[in-house]
């Protein structure tokens, strides 16, 4: 039976517009355990029966220089122990140290990334660790050999140049078709920025970007994944902008489906 570790990353100090995602992990966890639904995924895998889910709580972060290494070490230890870590953000900066830690343990990964933004800035507003820059850091560091980005709808000239520089495969929201999204081979890391969704489905984000994907469209891509999953994150949920906790439930839904994908890894 495969083990999935859940870890909250309560940090948003590298957000460029609004803060708030630091408060997200506890609310995602609360939604995941709510009595309003059960713990079965759409594939039939039950989080309480078919895999071991270890919730390690939130990592002790203080927005200091040591946070990067704390996150990296947490990801490295989980991956080295044969677990599949799923991280609850937090802003998108966290993906950089998480992937760095997994790559330390397992070698370079391939990435499937859902987002409104490519997050490829070389140095956004003087902050190389900005939540707008994690994939630039990952790709230039050789931590990933392939990056597929889905739902992008804010691509500017700089990020277009960066995408060409790193060989990033971009599926723009305007061109989206679930069956046509290329699925990287394993070892696969999946990063879901909640603002990949249209704000109608997820109002609880800092950056409302209309014209996005639906929950079903993202799930349709996830259900095509057959690669071995070695880690994942769900980030950029901002509870301060949510309505009736609906975005927390969406985030928890993604966590449940990602855990189910990880469980299938035993036979991959």
N, C-alpha and C positions, 0 to 999 in steps of 0.2 A: 504493500500500500504506500503510495507516494505521500510525502509530507509537504504541505504548503504552509509557509510562515507569513503571517500578517504583521506588518510593522507600520505604525503611524509616524509620519515625518512632519511635525507641527512647526513649519517654518515658512515664512513668506518675505524674508528680508531682502530678497533679490527680485521682488516684483517691481515692475516699472510704472504701474498706473495706480492700482488700488491694493491695499493690503486686506487680509481676511482669510486666505486659504490656510493659514496656520491653525485655524479653529476647525478645519474640516475633518480630520481623522476620527475624532470622537463621534461626530454625527454620522459619518459613513458607517462606522462600526455599530452604532445604535440602530440604523436603518437595516443593516444586514441581519441583526438579531431580532428584529421586530416580529411580533406575533401576527402581523397582517399578511405574512406569506410563509412559505416553508423554505427549506434549505436545498431544494432540488433545482438543478439547472435545467435548461431547455433540452439538453441532450439526455436527461434522465439520471445524470450523476448527482448523487446526494452528498452534500458537503459533510454530513454527519455520519455517513455510512461507508462511502466509497473512497475516502481519503482522510488523512489526518490533518486537521487545520489547527495550527498552533498560533494563538494570538499573543504576541509578545508585548502588546501595548505600544505606547509611543516612545520613540527614542528620545533620550534627554538631550535636547538641543537648546543652545542659548544665544544663537545668532552671532556667535563669535567665529574666529578663524578655525577653531577645532571642529566645527560642525561637519565640514567636508569629510574629514577623516573618520568621524564617528559614523557617518552614513556609509562611507566606503567600506569600513570594517564590518559593519552589520551585514551588508550585502555579500561581502567576501566570505564571511563565516557561514552564512546560510548556504551559499552555493557550494562551498567546500564540503559541507556536511551532507550534500545530496538533497537538500531541500529546495523547493521552488519559492523564492521570496516574492511576495506581492506587497508593494509599498503604497500607502495611502498618503497622498500629499495634501497640503503643501503646494508650493509653486513648482514650476517645471524645472527650476534649477536642480532639483533633487535627482533628476534622471542622470545627470552627469556623474556624480559620485556613485550612484547605484550601479550603473553600467561599468564604471571603472572597477568597482569591487568584484562584480561577477566576472569581468574579463581577467582580473588578477587570478581568480580561482580556476576558471575554465578556458581561458583564451578568448579571442575576439568572438563577438556574437553577430547575428544579423537582427535588424530592427524593423518592426512594423509599428508605425507611429500615426496616430489619429490626432488631428489638430486643425484649427483655423489658420494657424501661423506656422511657418517652417522652422522657427527658432534656430536659425542658422547665422545670426548676426555675429560678425567677428568680434565686436566689442560694443555692446549696446550701451550708450550713454556713459561710457567710461567704466563699465562693470563687465569684465570678462566672464563672471559667473552669473550674469543676468539670466532670468528665466527666458529671455529671448535668444540665448546663445548656447544652450546645452549641447545641441547636436553638432555645432561647429567644434566644440571642445572634444566631443566623442570621436568625430571623424578624423580630426587632425591628429589625435592621439593614437589612432589605429586600433581603437577599442571595438569597432564594428567594421565588418567588411561589406555590408550592404545596408542601405537605409531606404525604406519605402514609406513615403508620407501620403496620408489620405485625408481628403477634406479641405485641403489648403485653398484659401480664398483671399489672401493678403500678400501675395508674392510681389515684392518690389525689386528694383534693379539690383540692389546689393545682394539680396538673398537669392536672386536668380543666378548671379555670378557665383555665389557660394555653392549653390546646388550643382552647377556645372563643375566647379572645382573638385567637389567630393563625389561626383557621380550619383547624386541623389535622384531617386525615381519618385516623381511627384504625380499624384492623382488629384487633380484639382476638383473642388466640389462641383464645378460646372460640368465636368466630364465624368462624374461618378457613375459607375455601374458595378454593383457588388461582384458580379461574376467575372469582371475584367480586372479587378485589383490583383496585382502580382503578390503572391504570398512567399516571403523569403523562406529559405530552408533553415533548418535548425543548425546550431543552437539558436533559438529565437527569443528575443526580448520584445514585449509588447508595451507600448506607452500610450495611454489614452488621456489626452487633455480634454476635459469636459467641454471646452468651448469648440471642439470639433462639431458638436451638435448645434443645430439652429437654436437660438435663444427661446423659441417657442417650447422646446423640449427640456431646456436646461437654463432657466433664468438666473440660477445661482452661480454666475461666473463674473470675473472682473471685466472681461473684454467681450461685450455683446457684439457679435459679428453675424448679421443676418445672412441667410442663404446657405445655411449649413446642413449637415446630415441629420437624419432621424435616428432614433434609438434602434429601430429595426434595421436600418441600413448598416449601422456599425455591427450589430449582431450577425447580420448576414455574412459579413466579411469574416468575423471571428469564427463562425461555424464552418468556414472553409479551411481553417488552419489544421494541418496534419503534422506540422513540424514539432520537434521536441521543444517545449517551453522551458526556459531556464530562469525566467523572471518577468515581472510586469509592474506597472504602476498605473494608478488613477490619480490624476492631479488637477489642480487649478479650480476645484470646487470652492466657491466663496459663499459661505453661509449668510453673510451680511446682505446678499442680494437675492437670496432664495425666496420662494413663495411656497408656504405650507410644507416645507421640507421635500418638495418634489425632486429637486436636483440631488439631494442626498440619497433618495431611493434609486434614482438612475445610476448614480455612482456605485451603490451597493449591488445593483443588478450586474454591472460590468465586473465587479469583483467576483461575484458568484460564477459568472460565465468563464472568467479567466481561470479561476480555481479548477473548474471542470476541465478546461483544456489542459491544465497542468497534470490533472489526474490521469488523463489519457496517455501521458508520457511513459507510463510503465510498459505500454505495448508498442511504443514507437522505436 
